[in-house]
């Protein structure tokens, strides 16, 4: 089989195939013989038939097809041909693999391959296919399946691109020529291994003469020296990339690089003017700002930071200057108080220096500037000034009232020297132990002082000018009360003195100390002794230890608690003051049983019994108080039960007309409004309807007629007694009603009779057709009534009067 193409290489390929076929037909090696021997078939007659495998007479190479083919006809790719093909159409060629039958088609008779579509190498660079040759008659393969490649040959159909553009770059200002700024890289989708379709050359379209670009690497560099950011900060540089090595007909693409000049410290600070003036009143506070000054710098960020300083000694002694980082201003503050009377003007030499310097740009000159600030001190009426910031005075306790303690002085600092007056600020101190002379400032006592009560007194003195009393000055004055020996010493009775029953003569049972409220400069000195002029104590004696302590010593053996439990021992104590004072204290000594080593075993009196039981006096009082409260509650409860009122009506059967007399005046016509008569006429409808008292509702009359004729027992359900009770309670609880009893009349009979009501109030007419013969059976009490109704006479309505 031979392979042919339309290119110039097809003749060479044919020659190579021909040489290989001739070489294979004339040369046989042992390997070929072994192969033939393996392909023998043994026949029935014992002979063998040798199957000779035909040798492949072709060399598979790559086919080539141009991309982006444009035309009405399909593009010819190549031809497949088998050695077994005699040109009679008995060989059928089949193509399979990538794009077979769709992109690539084959003529089954001739073996010609054509491309039906325009191919794009950038999408797919090659296709792998398989070819076979079959005998059309027997459908047996004439050639084994063979693989070959169709490569898409590149053409220059893609322009260079910058996928990440546009770009941003920065370079310091004042950079030298050739300083690298940025590198751009263009990409070309064409085949870089074939021709110059992907060979890119860079050039600059916009940005000259400031920048340049390397044609091969795309590195952008500065092309102009000393570019100043303050003159121009931003540049837009356009770079073009062209393929085909930049030759005519090549495709190109461009991108923009936005280059910014970054700031360097190439500009010194400058004050807008060389001389400034500032007015500062002498009342300005120390440490507070009094003015500000600013120098300009065209640089940015840290390159524009300025440090201010006062370079002359006169100004630096009175003023200080600091830099405000936000505004970059020099804030001038006062270091010492100003005094118009002493100095009226100050001159400050202020210097502004850049904090960050560029050593490479030092040739541009000193990065600093100076200015002169003249400060004028303004005269202000100032308050008086005391001679001292605070005063400390002293006075002895028990000094007479009006004793001079000390004096304060103040003066007017202004040139007019106004007279000063003094006052004590009593708003801060409620105790008025001192007063001050208004003109001289002398402080005197107004009360007797006691060091033991209050050893120090703090007062505040106010000074004001006579010409301007609103200007005040304050000064603290501390008065120390000095001690005088006016308190006698006393024995310290913190501990109880215990005497053991088994004490021996000469035994020290307690060491005593003394206390004194007075204060001695060199320490307290105490001496102890028993009182003179009294008989010698046979039980105890006292020894002065001459170290401000004294020891109590027993004089006899054996003490008995049962015989005598408590002993009293008077002791005299002397202090070392001038004059010396003494005090007598009586100690109580308790006899207790002790162990051999003097340790107390038990020593309790009757007062300690409760304490040993765990009950204190407060607990006992609380328990007694609770018992008293409980008894009071019980008595109150019994009293309330006994004083409970009896009910107004004792029995429900005792409903009679009663007239109760009260020792007060009636309420007049208003009393008739206390109760509603209609309610008693028809209690069943009391809670449902409210009718007028002078009009009788028809519904009520009809219900009265029905109850009188057909159902007399229904009246028993209405309890007039309970109703009157309810009304009585409501009248008592009503705070808006008249505060007196009244007599009310109700047109209603009682309901306590078991036979019902015989009243004609609820009857529809005067005469009744009812048979009243049953009245004869009720007894003699109703005999007269039976005779009246039995004779069919008219019975008039009667009223029932109820007293409440």
Secondary structure, DSSP 8 states (H G I E B T S, - for coil): -EEE-SSTTHHHHHHHHHHHHHHHHH---HHHHHHHHHTEEE-TTS-EEE------------EEEESS--SSS-EEEEEEE-TT--SSS-EEEEEEETTBTTTEEE-TTT-EEEE-S---TTT-SEEEEEEEEEETTT--EEEEEEEEEEEEE--S----B-TT-SEEEEEETT--TT-EEEE---B--S-TTSTTTT--EEEEEESTTTEEE-TTT-EEEE-SSS--TTT--EEEEEEEEESGGG-TT--EEEEEEEEEEE--S-S--EES-SEEEEEEETT--TTSEEEEE-EE-SS-GGGG-EEEEE-SHHHHHHEEEEE-TTT--EEEEESS---TTT--EEEEEEEEEESS--GGGGGG--SEEEEEEEEEEE------EESSSEEEEEEETT--TT-EEEE--EE--STT---EEEEE-TTS-S---EEE-TTT-EEEESS---TTT-SEEEEEEEEEESS-TT-EEEEEEEEEEE--S-S--EE--SS-EEEETT--TT-EEEEEEEE-SS--TT----EEE--TTS---SSEEEEE-SSSEEEEEE-SS---TTT--EEEEEEEEE--SSS--EEEEEEEEEEEEE-TTS-EEE---TTHHHHHTT--HHHHHHHHHHHHHHHHHHHHHHHHHHT----SSS-TT---------SS---GGGGGGSS-HHHHHTGGGTTT----TTS--HHHHHHHHHHHHT-GGGGGG--HHHHHHHHHHHHHH-TTS-SS---EEE----S-STT----STT-SSSS--S--GGGGGG-GGGHHHHHHHHTT-------EEE--
